[in-house]
């Protein structure tokens, strides 16, 4: 008698197609260029070189969702040049406030992403930041589901070097 088969982590995720991937393209330039050094890194700051995207949060009528069992809050963003809104989720104690009060364009640091097994969807982990010059403060945590990797280009991804508090 044989036991249940165990899948490795590699079996759970499909590889992201790098052919049209803006993150892969930007990550490659990180190794090709030398960024200017930022002076005066304080003990409580981290020097971050990462990819920033800019999102304008919208709420699609009838589609707003709050999870009453958790602090999660849903909202929507629309990539430039794409008619379909993409679903974004804020997490934590300030999730409702962030989803409802931040309608202007906001900056997010792309932390990680994973493809959804068996679909084209990509889940992106994000940090909402408020940036003044070369210093940023973490404001919130979110995840953004995109139908394809190419949609990220509609959010103006940009390589940045900054200090994070």
Chimera marker file (.cmm) of the C-alpha trace (Angstrom):
<marker_set name="trace">
<marker id="1" x="0.000" y="0.000" z="0.000" r="1" g="1" b="0" radius="0.5"/>
<marker id="2" x="1.371" y="3.372" z="-0.914" r="1" g="1" b="0" radius="0.5"/>
<marker id="3" x="0.893" y="6.623" z="0.978" r="1" g="1" b="0" radius="0.5"/>
<marker id="4" x="-0.322" y="9.937" z="-0.414" r="1" g="1" b="0" radius="0.5"/>
<marker id="5" x="2.038" y="11.672" z="-2.804" r="1" g="1" b="0" radius="0.5"/>
<marker id="6" x="3.653" y="14.835" z="-1.533" r="1" g="1" b="0" radius="0.5"/>
<marker id="7" x="4.097" y="17.751" z="-3.894" r="1" g="1" b="0" radius="0.5"/>
<marker id="8" x="7.113" y="19.977" z="-3.567" r="1" g="1" b="0" radius="0.5"/>
<marker id="9" x="6.766" y="23.763" z="-3.618" r="1" g="1" b="0" radius="0.5"/>
<marker id="10" x="8.093" y="23.682" z="-7.188" r="1" g="1" b="0" radius="0.5"/>
<marker id="11" x="5.075" y="21.619" z="-8.261" r="1" g="1" b="0" radius="0.5"/>
<marker id="12" x="2.583" y="24.171" z="-6.916" r="1" g="1" b="0" radius="0.5"/>
<marker id="13" x="3.602" y="27.173" z="-9.024" r="1" g="1" b="0" radius="0.5"/>
<marker id="14" x="4.037" y="27.688" z="-12.712" r="1" g="1" b="0" radius="0.5"/>
<marker id="15" x="7.000" y="29.652" z="-13.878" r="1" g="1" b="0" radius="0.5"/>
<marker id="16" x="6.322" y="33.291" z="-14.783" r="1" g="1" b="0" radius="0.5"/>
<marker id="17" x="6.857" y="33.932" z="-18.497" r="1" g="1" b="0" radius="0.5"/>
<marker id="18" x="9.744" y="36.417" z="-18.586" r="1" g="1" b="0" radius="0.5"/>
<marker id="19" x="9.244" y="37.292" z="-22.257" r="1" g="1" b="0" radius="0.5"/>
<marker id="20" x="6.868" y="40.217" z="-21.619" r="1" g="1" b="0" radius="0.5"/>
<marker id="21" x="7.571" y="40.683" z="-17.933" r="1" g="1" b="0" radius="0.5"/>
<marker id="22" x="8.248" y="44.309" z="-16.863" r="1" g="1" b="0" radius="0.5"/>
<marker id="23" x="9.653" y="43.218" z="-13.481" r="1" g="1" b="0" radius="0.5"/>
<marker id="24" x="12.188" y="40.915" z="-15.095" r="1" g="1" b="0" radius="0.5"/>
<marker id="25" x="13.154" y="43.699" z="-17.522" r="1" g="1" b="0" radius="0.5"/>
<marker id="26" x="13.633" y="46.218" z="-14.673" r="1" g="1" b="0" radius="0.5"/>
<marker id="27" x="15.464" y="43.718" z="-12.471" r="1" g="1" b="0" radius="0.5"/>
<marker id="28" x="17.972" y="43.109" z="-15.258" r="1" g="1" b="0" radius="0.5"/>
<marker id="29" x="18.757" y="46.849" z="-15.419" r="1" g="1" b="0" radius="0.5"/>
<marker id="30" x="19.487" y="46.851" z="-11.693" r="1" g="1" b="0" radius="0.5"/>
<marker id="31" x="22.587" y="44.811" z="-12.398" r="1" g="1" b="0" radius="0.5"/>
<marker id="32" x="23.591" y="46.847" z="-15.462" r="1" g="1" b="0" radius="0.5"/>
<marker id="33" x="23.570" y="50.282" z="-13.790" r="1" g="1" b="0" radius="0.5"/>
<marker id="34" x="25.194" y="51.666" z="-10.667" r="1" g="1" b="0" radius="0.5"/>
<marker id="35" x="22.775" y="53.854" z="-8.679" r="1" g="1" b="0" radius="0.5"/>
<marker id="36" x="23.923" y="56.965" z="-6.847" r="1" g="1" b="0" radius="0.5"/>
<marker id="37" x="24.622" y="56.376" z="-3.168" r="1" g="1" b="0" radius="0.5"/>
<marker id="38" x="22.304" y="57.985" z="-0.644" r="1" g="1" b="0" radius="0.5"/>
<marker id="39" x="24.074" y="59.832" z="2.156" r="1" g="1" b="0" radius="0.5"/>
<marker id="40" x="23.301" y="59.510" z="5.836" r="1" g="1" b="0" radius="0.5"/>
<marker id="41" x="21.619" y="56.151" z="6.350" r="1" g="1" b="0" radius="0.5"/>
<marker id="42" x="20.314" y="56.189" z="9.925" r="1" g="1" b="0" radius="0.5"/>
<marker id="43" x="20.311" y="53.162" z="12.226" r="1" g="1" b="0" radius="0.5"/>
<marker id="44" x="16.508" y="52.717" z="11.922" r="1" g="1" b="0" radius="0.5"/>
<marker id="45" x="16.473" y="52.955" z="8.091" r="1" g="1" b="0" radius="0.5"/>
<marker id="46" x="17.000" y="50.368" z="5.370" r="1" g="1" b="0" radius="0.5"/>
<marker id="47" x="18.492" y="51.171" z="1.994" r="1" g="1" b="0" radius="0.5"/>
<marker id="48" x="16.115" y="49.661" z="-0.565" r="1" g="1" b="0" radius="0.5"/>
<marker id="49" x="16.548" y="49.299" z="-4.285" r="1" g="1" b="0" radius="0.5"/>
<marker id="50" x="13.315" y="48.033" z="-5.698" r="1" g="1" b="0" radius="0.5"/>
<marker id="51" x="10.476" y="48.432" z="-8.128" r="1" g="1" b="0" radius="0.5"/>
<marker id="52" x="7.834" y="51.058" z="-7.396" r="1" g="1" b="0" radius="0.5"/>
<marker id="53" x="4.417" y="51.077" z="-9.067" r="1" g="1" b="0" radius="0.5"/>
<marker id="54" x="1.832" y="53.862" z="-8.920" r="1" g="1" b="0" radius="0.5"/>
<marker id="55" x="-1.798" y="52.940" z="-8.367" r="1" g="1" b="0" radius="0.5"/>
<marker id="56" x="-4.990" y="54.983" z="-8.204" r="1" g="1" b="0" radius="0.5"/>
<marker id="57" x="-7.471" y="53.179" z="-6.003" r="1" g="1" b="0" radius="0.5"/>
<marker id="58" x="-11.078" y="53.003" z="-7.130" r="1" g="1" b="0" radius="0.5"/>
<marker id="59" x="-14.140" y="51.293" z="-5.836" r="1" g="1" b="0" radius="0.5"/>
<marker id="60" x="-16.340" y="49.613" z="-8.398" r="1" g="1" b="0" radius="0.5"/>
<marker id="61" x="-19.993" y="50.116" z="-7.368" r="1" g="1" b="0" radius="0.5"/>
<marker id="62" x="-21.439" y="46.925" z="-5.942" r="1" g="1" b="0" radius="0.5"/>
<marker id="63" x="-18.051" y="45.199" z="-5.857" r="1" g="1" b="0" radius="0.5"/>
<marker id="64" x="-16.675" y="46.637" z="-2.605" r="1" g="1" b="0" radius="0.5"/>
<marker id="65" x="-15.934" y="43.864" z="-0.139" r="1" g="1" b="0" radius="0.5"/>
<marker id="66" x="-14.818" y="43.790" z="3.451" r="1" g="1" b="0" radius="0.5"/>
<marker id="67" x="-14.050" y="40.570" z="5.288" r="1" g="1" b="0" radius="0.5"/>
<marker id="68" x="-15.881" y="40.855" z="8.619" r="1" g="1" b="0" radius="0.5"/>
<marker id="69" x="-13.777" y="38.093" z="10.198" r="1" g="1" b="0" radius="0.5"/>
<marker id="70" x="-10.469" y="39.811" z="9.425" r="1" g="1" b="0" radius="0.5"/>
<marker id="71" x="-9.172" y="43.323" z="8.886" r="1" g="1" b="0" radius="0.5"/>
<marker id="72" x="-8.943" y="42.768" z="5.118" r="1" g="1" b="0" radius="0.5"/>
<marker id="73" x="-10.475" y="45.290" z="2.717" r="1" g="1" b="0" radius="0.5"/>
<marker id="74" x="-10.894" y="45.053" z="-1.069" r="1" g="1" b="0" radius="0.5"/>
<marker id="75" x="-10.665" y="47.840" z="-3.621" r="1" g="1" b="0" radius="0.5"/>
<marker id="76" x="-9.842" y="48.072" z="-7.321" r="1" g="1" b="0" radius="0.5"/>
<marker id="77" x="-7.174" y="49.617" z="-9.531" r="1" g="1" b="0" radius="0.5"/>
<marker id="78" x="-7.199" y="50.094" z="-13.277" r="1" g="1" b="0" radius="0.5"/>
<marker id="79" x="-3.995" y="49.746" z="-15.337" r="1" g="1" b="0" radius="0.5"/>
<marker id="80" x="-3.455" y="52.496" z="-17.899" r="1" g="1" b="0" radius="0.5"/>
<marker id="81" x="-4.834" y="51.482" z="-21.277" r="1" g="1" b="0" radius="0.5"/>
<marker id="82" x="-6.793" y="48.540" z="-19.875" r="1" g="1" b="0" radius="0.5"/>
<marker id="83" x="-10.589" y="48.657" z="-19.429" r="1" g="1" b="0" radius="0.5"/>
<marker id="84" x="-10.910" y="45.956" z="-16.779" r="1" g="1" b="0" radius="0.5"/>
<marker id="85" x="-10.233" y="46.890" z="-13.129" r="1" g="1" b="0" radius="0.5"/>
<marker id="86" x="-7.934" y="44.621" z="-11.148" r="1" g="1" b="0" radius="0.5"/>
<marker id="87" x="-8.713" y="43.584" z="-7.576" r="1" g="1" b="0" radius="0.5"/>
<marker id="88" x="-6.455" y="44.709" z="-4.747" r="1" g="1" b="0" radius="0.5"/>
<marker id="89" x="-6.625" y="43.743" z="-1.084" r="1" g="1" b="0" radius="0.5"/>
<marker id="90" x="-5.339" y="45.677" z="1.937" r="1" g="1" b="0" radius="0.5"/>
<marker id="91" x="-4.445" y="43.828" z="5.143" r="1" g="1" b="0" radius="0.5"/>
<marker id="92" x="-4.216" y="44.879" z="8.782" r="1" g="1" b="0" radius="0.5"/>
<marker id="93" x="-5.749" y="47.253" z="11.276" r="1" g="1" b="0" radius="0.5"/>
<marker id="94" x="-5.741" y="50.241" z="8.885" r="1" g="1" b="0" radius="0.5"/>
<marker id="95" x="-7.031" y="48.360" z="5.812" r="1" g="1" b="0" radius="0.5"/>
<marker id="96" x="-10.466" y="49.998" z="5.705" r="1" g="1" b="0" radius="0.5"/>
<marker id="97" x="-9.004" y="53.475" z="6.113" r="1" g="1" b="0" radius="0.5"/>
<marker id="98" x="-6.480" y="52.899" z="3.319" r="1" g="1" b="0" radius="0.5"/>
<marker id="99" x="-9.009" y="51.435" z="0.900" r="1" g="1" b="0" radius="0.5"/>
<marker id="100" x="-11.520" y="54.238" z="1.395" r="1" g="1" b="0" radius="0.5"/>
<marker id="101" x="-9.393" y="57.338" z="1.956" r="1" g="1" b="0" radius="0.5"/>
<marker id="102" x="-6.548" y="56.961" z="-0.519" r="1" g="1" b="0" radius="0.5"/>
<marker id="103" x="-8.043" y="57.622" z="-3.924" r="1" g="1" b="0" radius="0.5"/>
<marker id="104" x="-5.173" y="59.698" z="-5.345" r="1" g="1" b="0" radius="0.5"/>
<marker id="105" x="-2.278" y="57.973" z="-7.029" r="1" g="1" b="0" radius="0.5"/>
<marker id="106" x="-0.228" y="56.062" z="-4.444" r="1" g="1" b="0" radius="0.5"/>
<marker id="107" x="3.240" y="54.495" z="-4.563" r="1" g="1" b="0" radius="0.5"/>
<marker id="108" x="3.751" y="50.831" z="-3.757" r="1" g="1" b="0" radius="0.5"/>
<marker id="109" x="6.970" y="48.847" z="-3.406" r="1" g="1" b="0" radius="0.5"/>
<marker id="110" x="6.679" y="45.502" z="-5.181" r="1" g="1" b="0" radius="0.5"/>
<marker id="111" x="7.847" y="42.971" z="-2.578" r="1" g="1" b="0" radius="0.5"/>
<marker id="112" x="7.130" y="39.608" z="-4.212" r="1" g="1" b="0" radius="0.5"/>
<marker id="113" x="4.800" y="37.848" z="-6.597" r="1" g="1" b="0" radius="0.5"/>
<marker id="114" x="3.589" y="34.377" z="-7.454" r="1" g="1" b="0" radius="0.5"/>
<marker id="115" x="1.601" y="32.943" z="-10.333" r="1" g="1" b="0" radius="0.5"/>
<marker id="116" x="-1.657" y="31.246" z="-9.424" r="1" g="1" b="0" radius="0.5"/>
<marker id="117" x="-1.312" y="27.541" z="-10.273" r="1" g="1" b="0" radius="0.5"/>
<marker id="118" x="-3.158" y="26.657" z="-13.457" r="1" g="1" b="0" radius="0.5"/>
<marker id="119" x="-4.066" y="30.258" z="-14.396" r="1" g="1" b="0" radius="0.5"/>
<marker id="120" x="-2.473" y="33.307" z="-15.966" r="1" g="1" b="0" radius="0.5"/>
<marker id="121" x="-3.088" y="35.343" z="-12.785" r="1" g="1" b="0" radius="0.5"/>
<marker id="122" x="-0.167" y="36.835" z="-10.875" r="1" g="1" b="0" radius="0.5"/>
<marker id="123" x="-0.449" y="37.754" z="-7.183" r="1" g="1" b="0" radius="0.5"/>
<marker id="124" x="1.799" y="40.677" z="-6.195" r="1" g="1" b="0" radius="0.5"/>
<marker id="125" x="2.677" y="41.482" z="-2.569" r="1" g="1" b="0" radius="0.5"/>
<marker id="126" x="2.991" y="45.244" z="-2.075" r="1" g="1" b="0" radius="0.5"/>
<marker id="127" x="3.969" y="47.793" z="0.561" r="1" g="1" b="0" radius="0.5"/>
<marker id="128" x="2.135" y="51.121" z="0.384" r="1" g="1" b="0" radius="0.5"/>
<marker id="129" x="4.694" y="53.842" z="1.052" r="1" g="1" b="0" radius="0.5"/>
<marker id="130" x="4.623" y="57.592" z="1.571" r="1" g="1" b="0" radius="0.5"/>
<marker id="131" x="7.824" y="58.995" z="0.128" r="1" g="1" b="0" radius="0.5"/>
<marker id="132" x="9.417" y="62.370" z="0.687" r="1" g="1" b="0" radius="0.5"/>
<marker id="133" x="12.584" y="62.720" z="-1.335" r="1" g="1" b="0" radius="0.5"/>
<marker id="134" x="14.773" y="59.689" z="-0.718" r="1" g="1" b="0" radius="0.5"/>
<marker id="135" x="12.999" y="58.574" z="2.507" r="1" g="1" b="0" radius="0.5"/>
<marker id="136" x="9.853" y="56.421" z="2.548" r="1" g="1" b="0" radius="0.5"/>
<marker id="137" x="7.591" y="55.316" z="5.379" r="1" g="1" b="0" radius="0.5"/>
<marker id="138" x="5.628" y="52.080" z="5.256" r="1" g="1" b="0" radius="0.5"/>
<marker id="139" x="1.913" y="52.801" z="5.462" r="1" g="1" b="0" radius="0.5"/>
<marker id="140" x="0.201" y="49.522" z="4.653" r="1" g="1" b="0" radius="0.5"/>
<marker id="141" x="0.367" y="46.050" z="3.187" r="1" g="1" b="0" radius="0.5"/>
<marker id="142" x="-1.575" y="44.937" z="0.121" r="1" g="1" b="0" radius="0.5"/>
<marker id="143" x="-1.808" y="42.267" z="-2.544" r="1" g="1" b="0" radius="0.5"/>
<marker id="144" x="-2.718" y="42.881" z="-6.165" r="1" g="1" b="0" radius="0.5"/>
<marker id="145" x="-4.055" y="40.223" z="-8.481" r="1" g="1" b="0" radius="0.5"/>
<marker id="146" x="-3.279" y="40.822" z="-12.155" r="1" g="1" b="0" radius="0.5"/>
<marker id="147" x="-4.675" y="38.781" z="-15.028" r="1" g="1" b="0" radius="0.5"/>
<marker id="148" x="-1.271" y="38.720" z="-16.793" r="1" g="1" b="0" radius="0.5"/>
<marker id="149" x="2.270" y="39.955" z="-16.091" r="1" g="1" b="0" radius="0.5"/>
<marker id="150" x="1.993" y="42.467" z="-18.938" r="1" g="1" b="0" radius="0.5"/>
<marker id="151" x="-0.621" y="44.486" z="-16.997" r="1" g="1" b="0" radius="0.5"/>
<marker id="152" x="2.086" y="45.689" z="-14.615" r="1" g="1" b="0" radius="0.5"/>
<marker id="153" x="3.366" y="47.997" z="-17.379" r="1" g="1" b="0" radius="0.5"/>
<marker id="154" x="0.073" y="49.935" z="-17.038" r="1" g="1" b="0" radius="0.5"/>
<marker id="155" x="1.094" y="50.978" z="-13.514" r="1" g="1" b="0" radius="0.5"/>
<marker id="156" x="4.358" y="52.659" z="-14.537" r="1" g="1" b="0" radius="0.5"/>
<marker id="157" x="6.891" y="50.368" z="-12.845" r="1" g="1" b="0" radius="0.5"/>
<marker id="158" x="10.096" y="52.202" z="-12.025" r="1" g="1" b="0" radius="0.5"/>
<marker id="159" x="13.372" y="51.182" z="-10.419" r="1" g="1" b="0" radius="0.5"/>
<marker id="160" x="14.087" y="53.274" z="-7.304" r="1" g="1" b="0" radius="0.5"/>
<marker id="161" x="16.730" y="53.576" z="-4.603" r="1" g="1" b="0" radius="0.5"/>
<marker id="162" x="15.446" y="55.006" z="-1.305" r="1" g="1" b="0" radius="0.5"/>
<marker id="163" x="15.617" y="54.753" z="2.472" r="1" g="1" b="0" radius="0.5"/>
<marker id="164" x="12.761" y="52.919" z="4.179" r="1" g="1" b="0" radius="0.5"/>
<marker id="165" x="11.681" y="53.659" z="7.759" r="1" g="1" b="0" radius="0.5"/>
<link id1="1" id2="2" r="1" g="1" b="0" radius="0.2"/>
<link id1="2" id2="3" r="1" g="1" b="0" radius="0.2"/>
<link id1="3" id2="4" r="1" g="1" b="0" radius="0.2"/>
<link id1="4" id2="5" r="1" g="1" b="0" radius="0.2"/>
<link id1="5" id2="6" r="1" g="1" b="0" radius="0.2"/>
<link id1="6" id2="7" r="1" g="1" b="0" radius="0.2"/>
<link id1="7" id2="8" r="1" g="1" b="0" radius="0.2"/>
<link id1="8" id2="9" r="1" g="1" b="0" radius="0.2"/>
<link id1="9" id2="10" r="1" g="1" b="0" radius="0.2"/>
<link id1="10" id2="11" r="1" g="1" b="0" radius="0.2"/>
<link id1="11" id2="12" r="1" g="1" b="0" radius="0.2"/>
<link id1="12" id2="13" r="1" g="1" b="0" radius="0.2"/>
<link id1="13" id2="14" r="1" g="1" b="0" radius="0.2"/>
<link id1="14" id2="15" r="1" g="1" b="0" radius="0.2"/>
<link id1="15" id2="16" r="1" g="1" b="0" radius="0.2"/>
<link id1="16" id2="17" r="1" g="1" b="0" radius="0.2"/>
<link id1="17" id2="18" r="1" g="1" b="0" radius="0.2"/>
<link id1="18" id2="19" r="1" g="1" b="0" radius="0.2"/>
<link id1="19" id2="20" r="1" g="1" b="0" radius="0.2"/>
<link id1="20" id2="21" r="1" g="1" b="0" radius="0.2"/>
<link id1="21" id2="22" r="1" g="1" b="0" radius="0.2"/>
<link id1="22" id2="23" r="1" g="1" b="0" radius="0.2"/>
<link id1="23" id2="24" r="1" g="1" b="0" radius="0.2"/>
<link id1="24" id2="25" r="1" g="1" b="0" radius="0.2"/>
<link id1="25" id2="26" r="1" g="1" b="0" radius="0.2"/>
<link id1="26" id2="27" r="1" g="1" b="0" radius="0.2"/>
<link id1="27" id2="28" r="1" g="1" b="0" radius="0.2"/>
<link id1="28" id2="29" r="1" g="1" b="0" radius="0.2"/>
<link id1="29" id2="30" r="1" g="1" b="0" radius="0.2"/>
<link id1="30" id2="31" r="1" g="1" b="0" radius="0.2"/>
<link id1="31" id2="32" r="1" g="1" b="0" radius="0.2"/>
<link id1="32" id2="33" r="1" g="1" b="0" radius="0.2"/>
<link id1="33" id2="34" r="1" g="1" b="0" radius="0.2"/>
<link id1="34" id2="35" r="1" g="1" b="0" radius="0.2"/>
<link id1="35" id2="36" r="1" g="1" b="0" radius="0.2"/>
<link id1="36" id2="37" r="1" g="1" b="0" radius="0.2"/>
<link id1="37" id2="38" r="1" g="1" b="0" radius="0.2"/>
<link id1="38" id2="39" r="1" g="1" b="0" radius="0.2"/>
<link id1="39" id2="40" r="1" g="1" b="0" radius="0.2"/>
<link id1="40" id2="41" r="1" g="1" b="0" radius="0.2"/>
<link id1="41" id2="42" r="1" g="1" b="0" radius="0.2"/>
<link id1="42" id2="43" r="1" g="1" b="0" radius="0.2"/>
<link id1="43" id2="44" r="1" g="1" b="0" radius="0.2"/>
<link id1="44" id2="45" r="1" g="1" b="0" radius="0.2"/>
<link id1="45" id2="46" r="1" g="1" b="0" radius="0.2"/>
<link id1="46" id2="47" r="1" g="1" b="0" radius="0.2"/>
<link id1="47" id2="48" r="1" g="1" b="0" radius="0.2"/>
<link id1="48" id2="49" r="1" g="1" b="0" radius="0.2"/>
<link id1="49" id2="50" r="1" g="1" b="0" radius="0.2"/>
<link id1="50" id2="51" r="1" g="1" b="0" radius="0.2"/>
<link id1="51" id2="52" r="1" g="1" b="0" radius="0.2"/>
<link id1="52" id2="53" r="1" g="1" b="0" radius="0.2"/>
<link id1="53" id2="54" r="1" g="1" b="0" radius="0.2"/>
<link id1="54" id2="55" r="1" g="1" b="0" radius="0.2"/>
<link id1="55" id2="56" r="1" g="1" b="0" radius="0.2"/>
<link id1="56" id2="57" r="1" g="1" b="0" radius="0.2"/>
<link id1="57" id2="58" r="1" g="1" b="0" radius="0.2"/>
<link id1="58" id2="59" r="1" g="1" b="0" radius="0.2"/>
<link id1="59" id2="60" r="1" g="1" b="0" radius="0.2"/>
<link id1="60" id2="61" r="1" g="1" b="0" radius="0.2"/>
<link id1="61" id2="62" r="1" g="1" b="0" radius="0.2"/>
<link id1="62" id2="63" r="1" g="1" b="0" radius="0.2"/>
<link id1="63" id2="64" r="1" g="1" b="0" radius="0.2"/>
<link id1="64" id2="65" r="1" g="1" b="0" radius="0.2"/>
<link id1="65" id2="66" r="1" g="1" b="0" radius="0.2"/>
<link id1="66" id2="67" r="1" g="1" b="0" radius="0.2"/>
<link id1="67" id2="68" r="1" g="1" b="0" radius="0.2"/>
<link id1="68" id2="69" r="1" g="1" b="0" radius="0.2"/>
<link id1="69" id2="70" r="1" g="1" b="0" radius="0.2"/>
<link id1="70" id2="71" r="1" g="1" b="0" radius="0.2"/>
<link id1="71" id2="72" r="1" g="1" b="0" radius="0.2"/>
<link id1="72" id2="73" r="1" g="1" b="0" radius="0.2"/>
<link id1="73" id2="74" r="1" g="1" b="0" radius="0.2"/>
<link id1="74" id2="75" r="1" g="1" b="0" radius="0.2"/>
<link id1="75" id2="76" r="1" g="1" b="0" radius="0.2"/>
<link id1="76" id2="77" r="1" g="1" b="0" radius="0.2"/>
<link id1="77" id2="78" r="1" g="1" b="0" radius="0.2"/>
<link id1="78" id2="79" r="1" g="1" b="0" radius="0.2"/>
<link id1="79" id2="80" r="1" g="1" b="0" radius="0.2"/>
<link id1="80" id2="81" r="1" g="1" b="0" radius="0.2"/>
<link id1="81" id2="82" r="1" g="1" b="0" radius="0.2"/>
<link id1="82" id2="83" r="1" g="1" b="0" radius="0.2"/>
<link id1="83" id2="84" r="1" g="1" b="0" radius="0.2"/>
<link id1="84" id2="85" r="1" g="1" b="0" radius="0.2"/>
<link id1="85" id2="86" r="1" g="1" b="0" radius="0.2"/>
<link id1="86" id2="87" r="1" g="1" b="0" radius="0.2"/>
<link id1="87" id2="88" r="1" g="1" b="0" radius="0.2"/>
<link id1="88" id2="89" r="1" g="1" b="0" radius="0.2"/>
<link id1="89" id2="90" r="1" g="1" b="0" radius="0.2"/>
<link id1="90" id2="91" r="1" g="1" b="0" radius="0.2"/>
<link id1="91" id2="92" r="1" g="1" b="0" radius="0.2"/>
<link id1="92" id2="93" r="1" g="1" b="0" radius="0.2"/>
<link id1="93" id2="94" r="1" g="1" b="0" radius="0.2"/>
<link id1="94" id2="95" r="1" g="1" b="0" radius="0.2"/>
<link id1="95" id2="96" r="1" g="1" b="0" radius="0.2"/>
<link id1="96" id2="97" r="1" g="1" b="0" radius="0.2"/>
<link id1="97" id2="98" r="1" g="1" b="0" radius="0.2"/>
<link id1="98" id2="99" r="1" g="1" b="0" radius="0.2"/>
<link id1="99" id2="100" r="1" g="1" b="0" radius="0.2"/>
<link id1="100" id2="101" r="1" g="1" b="0" radius="0.2"/>
<link id1="101" id2="102" r="1" g="1" b="0" radius="0.2"/>
<link id1="102" id2="103" r="1" g="1" b="0" radius="0.2"/>
<link id1="103" id2="104" r="1" g="1" b="0" radius="0.2"/>
<link id1="104" id2="105" r="1" g="1" b="0" radius="0.2"/>
<link id1="105" id2="106" r="1" g="1" b="0" radius="0.2"/>
<link id1="106" id2="107" r="1" g="1" b="0" radius="0.2"/>
<link id1="107" id2="108" r="1" g="1" b="0" radius="0.2"/>
<link id1="108" id2="109" r="1" g="1" b="0" radius="0.2"/>
<link id1="109" id2="110" r="1" g="1" b="0" radius="0.2"/>
<link id1="110" id2="111" r="1" g="1" b="0" radius="0.2"/>
<link id1="111" id2="112" r="1" g="1" b="0" radius="0.2"/>
<link id1="112" id2="113" r="1" g="1" b="0" radius="0.2"/>
<link id1="113" id2="114" r="1" g="1" b="0" radius="0.2"/>
<link id1="114" id2="115" r="1" g="1" b="0" radius="0.2"/>
<link id1="115" id2="116" r="1" g="1" b="0" radius="0.2"/>
<link id1="116" id2="117" r="1" g="1" b="0" radius="0.2"/>
<link id1="117" id2="118" r="1" g="1" b="0" radius="0.2"/>
<link id1="118" id2="119" r="1" g="1" b="0" radius="0.2"/>
<link id1="119" id2="120" r="1" g="1" b="0" radius="0.2"/>
<link id1="120" id2="121" r="1" g="1" b="0" radius="0.2"/>
<link id1="121" id2="122" r="1" g="1" b="0" radius="0.2"/>
<link id1="122" id2="123" r="1" g="1" b="0" radius="0.2"/>
<link id1="123" id2="124" r="1" g="1" b="0" radius="0.2"/>
<link id1="124" id2="125" r="1" g="1" b="0" radius="0.2"/>
<link id1="125" id2="126" r="1" g="1" b="0" radius="0.2"/>
<link id1="126" id2="127" r="1" g="1" b="0" radius="0.2"/>
<link id1="127" id2="128" r="1" g="1" b="0" radius="0.2"/>
<link id1="128" id2="129" r="1" g="1" b="0" radius="0.2"/>
<link id1="129" id2="130" r="1" g="1" b="0" radius="0.2"/>
<link id1="130" id2="131" r="1" g="1" b="0" radius="0.2"/>
<link id1="131" id2="132" r="1" g="1" b="0" radius="0.2"/>
<link id1="132" id2="133" r="1" g="1" b="0" radius="0.2"/>
<link id1="133" id2="134" r="1" g="1" b="0" radius="0.2"/>
<link id1="134" id2="135" r="1" g="1" b="0" radius="0.2"/>
<link id1="135" id2="136" r="1" g="1" b="0" radius="0.2"/>
<link id1="136" id2="137" r="1" g="1" b="0" radius="0.2"/>
<link id1="137" id2="138" r="1" g="1" b="0" radius="0.2"/>
<link id1="138" id2="139" r="1" g="1" b="0" radius="0.2"/>
<link id1="139" id2="140" r="1" g="1" b="0" radius="0.2"/>
<link id1="140" id2="141" r="1" g="1" b="0" radius="0.2"/>
<link id1="141" id2="142" r="1" g="1" b="0" radius="0.2"/>
<link id1="142" id2="143" r="1" g="1" b="0" radius="0.2"/>
<link id1="143" id2="144" r="1" g="1" b="0" radius="0.2"/>
<link id1="144" id2="145" r="1" g="1" b="0" radius="0.2"/>
<link id1="145" id2="146" r="1" g="1" b="0" radius="0.2"/>
<link id1="146" id2="147" r="1" g="1" b="0" radius="0.2"/>
<link id1="147" id2="148" r="1" g="1" b="0" radius="0.2"/>
<link id1="148" id2="149" r="1" g="1" b="0" radius="0.2"/>
<link id1="149" id2="150" r="1" g="1" b="0" radius="0.2"/>
<link id1="150" id2="151" r="1" g="1" b="0" radius="0.2"/>
<link id1="151" id2="152" r="1" g="1" b="0" radius="0.2"/>
<link id1="152" id2="153" r="1" g="1" b="0" radius="0.2"/>
<link id1="153" id2="154" r="1" g="1" b="0" radius="0.2"/>
<link id1="154" id2="155" r="1" g="1" b="0" radius="0.2"/>
<link id1="155" id2="156" r="1" g="1" b="0" radius="0.2"/>
<link id1="156" id2="157" r="1" g="1" b="0" radius="0.2"/>
<link id1="157" id2="158" r="1" g="1" b="0" radius="0.2"/>
<link id1="158" id2="159" r="1" g="1" b="0" radius="0.2"/>
<link id1="159" id2="160" r="1" g="1" b="0" radius="0.2"/>
<link id1="160" id2="161" r="1" g="1" b="0" radius="0.2"/>
<link id1="161" id2="162" r="1" g="1" b="0" radius="0.2"/>
<link id1="162" id2="163" r="1" g="1" b="0" radius="0.2"/>
<link id1="163" id2="164" r="1" g="1" b="0" radius="0.2"/>
<link id1="164" id2="165" r="1" g="1" b="0" radius="0.2"/>
</marker_set>
